[in-house]
Amino acid sequence: MPPETNNLPPLSQSPQFPNLGNVITTDDVSQKGTGSYKADYVNWCRTMHLLHDHAPGWQFCLAYYVDNSHVWKAPNGTAYVIGYFTGPNGERTPDFPQAIMDNRNNAIAYEKVSARDLTDSHRRCLCTAAAAQFGLAWQLWAREEVENPHRGESAPTAKPAAKIEGIADKDQPLSKEDREQCLGLVKELTPDNLARFCTDFRRNFNLSDSDRVAPALVSVKHQHWMNTYLKNYV
């Protein structure tokens, strides 16, 4: 006998999740990297602040794996986390997986995940899940223009350094603004990545192990090298 289908209960409506697609402005956006590897992002603490202001009561959570851990194991032995949001009225967003990756965006083996890897992935998953479920900072992933709260003000243009006659283009000095930007990016590196960066910089530019990198980072060739290789240290 076929199942009774005349008195099915009505389908429940999908929960209404916050729509935060137009929340961020350029004031919320930070940058890392240089040149073609420059990336815009909203840091995790700013993301939480925006959620507190525009989605009160919504909390980010990591789902538990079978062993009561937050780290999940993929079929090939690499690791990932699963994030979701809960709402003030019992709402729950769909699961959002996020690979646990090293500084080169390679997935880390499950058995090698450290506490630092887990906490970094928690913050990463928070930001990507907020973009996927609420549209928060979706423009950065889609490379769309972000609303500028100071549209009426024109930003000052950086003044290039004056060219020195008789010196090759690669050996020309950096402008003050370019050098400060390079040094600022170096300061953002973690201690381990900074040590690797300095070792490789010294080797590439024939510096001794005792030479300091910051005073030596002065030429266009140094900036070009950073544009090419900085992605390996962030």
N, C-alpha and C positions, 0 to 999 in steps of 0.2 A: 504494500500500500504506500503510495507516495506521501511524503511528509506534508503536513498542513502548512499552507503558506498564506492563508487569507488574513490571519491576525498577527502578523509579525509586528514586534514593537517598533516604534519610529526610530530612525537612526539618530544618535545623539549628535549634536552640533560640535564641530571642531572647536577646541578652546581658542580664545582670542589671545594671541601672543602680542607683546608690545611691538610696535613698528617704530624703530629708531633709525630709519634710513636717512633722515635729514638732520640728525643730531650733531654730528661732528663738524667742526670748522677747522681752518688751517691752524688755529691756535692749539688744537688738540694733537696735531701731527708732528712727529719727530722724524729725523732722518738718520740713516747710518750708511756707511759705504760712500764711495765717490764714483764719479764718471758714470759709465754704463751700468755699474753695480750699485748705484745709489738707490736705496729703498726707503719708501715712506711707510711709517707704521704709527699706531697709537699704542703706547706702552700699557702693560696690564693694569698698572695702578690707576692710570687715567681712565681706562675702560671700566674698572670697578666704580670709580667716581661717577662716570656718566650713567651707569646702571642704577646707582643709588639715587641719582637725581631724576632720571627719566623712566625707570622701571622699579619703583620701590616695592620691596617684598619679594623680588625675584632673586634667587640664590643659585650660584653655580656649584655643581657637585660632580665628583668622579664616581663612576660605578665600580662596584667590587667584582673582582675575579673570583673563581671558584675557591681559591685558598685564602679568601678574605683580604687579598691584596688589591691595590688600585692598578697594578700592572697586569695587563693581559698579554697572552702569548699567541702570536700569529702562527699559521700552519708551517711556515718556514723557520720558526724559532726566533723571529724578531719580536720586538715588544711594542705595545701601544697602550693608550689609555682611552677610556670612553667617558665623555662629558655630557652633561645635560643640565637644564635649568628647572627649578621648581618655582611655582608661583604662589602668591599669597592665599589663593583659594584652592590649593591642591592641584593646580595645573602641573604638567610635566612635559617638557619638550622631547622630541625624539632623540635617541642616542646619537652622539656625534663622535666618531673615532678620530684619534690623532696619533700618528706614529711618534714613537720616542726616538729622536734623532741626535746625531752628534753635530759638531760645529760645521760639518760639510753636508748636512742634510741627508746623511745615510742612516738607515734604520739600525738601531742598536740591538744586539743579541739579548734575548730575555735574561739570560744568566749574568749578563754584564751591566745591567741597569743599576746605576748608583742613585743615592738619594738626590744628588744634584740633577741628574738626568730626569728624575721623576718630577721634581719641583719645577724645573724649566718647562717640561711638557704640560704640566698643570696650567701654567700661565699661558702657554701657547694655545692650548685647547680652549681655555676661557675666551681668548680673543677671537679665535676662528669660529667657535660655536656661537658667540654673540653676533658675529657677522652673518652666519648661516641662518640662525633662528629668528633674530630680531632685525637684521639688516644693519647693525651697528658697524660703521666704517666699511661698508661694502664697497665704497668707491675706491678704496686703496687696493682691494683685490682685483677690481675690474679696471683699474687705472683711469678712473673718471676724475674730473676736476672737483675739488672740494670747495665748499662755500668759504669765501674769505670775509671775515667779519670787519675787515678794514679796507673794503674795496675802494673807498674814495681816496685812500692814501697810496701814493706810489712809493714803492720801496727804493732806497738808494741803490744805484748800480755800483758794483764792486769795481774799483779802479785797477786795471792791470799794471803789473810792474813795468817800469821803463826798460826797453831792450838795451842791452849793452853791445856796442859795436865790437866785431871780431870774436864774439863768443857764439858757439853753436847753439841752436834753438834748445836742445835738450839740457844744456848747461845754464840757460838763462835763469835768473833768480825768480822765485815765486813771489807773487804779490803778498802783502801782509795778510789779506783776507784768506787767500788760498792756503798759506802756511798755517794760519790759525785753524782753518777747517781740518787740515791734515792732522795737526797735533790733537785737535779735539776728538777726532775719530780714533786715534791711537789710545787716548786716555779712556775710551769706552771699553777697550778690550779687557777680558778677564785676565788675572795674573798669569795663568798658564799660556793663554793665547798671546799675551803681550811678550812673554819670554820667547816664544817661537818666532813671533814677528821680528823682534830685535835681532835674534840670531840670523834669520834669513836676510834681513836688511843689511846687516854688517857683512855677511858673506857676499851678497850681490854687489855691494859697493866698496869692497876691499877695505873694510874697516877692521881694526883690531878688536879683540874681545873686550877690551877696557874702554873703547870709545863709546861715548853716549850717543844715542840715536837722535834725540830731539834736536841738539844743536847742528847735527849733520843733515837734517831734513830741510833743505833750503832751495833745491833746484827743481826745474820742470821734470827732469828725468825721475826724481824721487816721487813726484805726484803721479806720473804715468805708471810707475811700478806699483804704487798703491792702488791705482785704478784697476790694474790687472789682477793683483794678488790679495787684496785685502779681504775678499770674500772667503779666503781659506782660513781666516783667523776670527771670524765673527760667528 
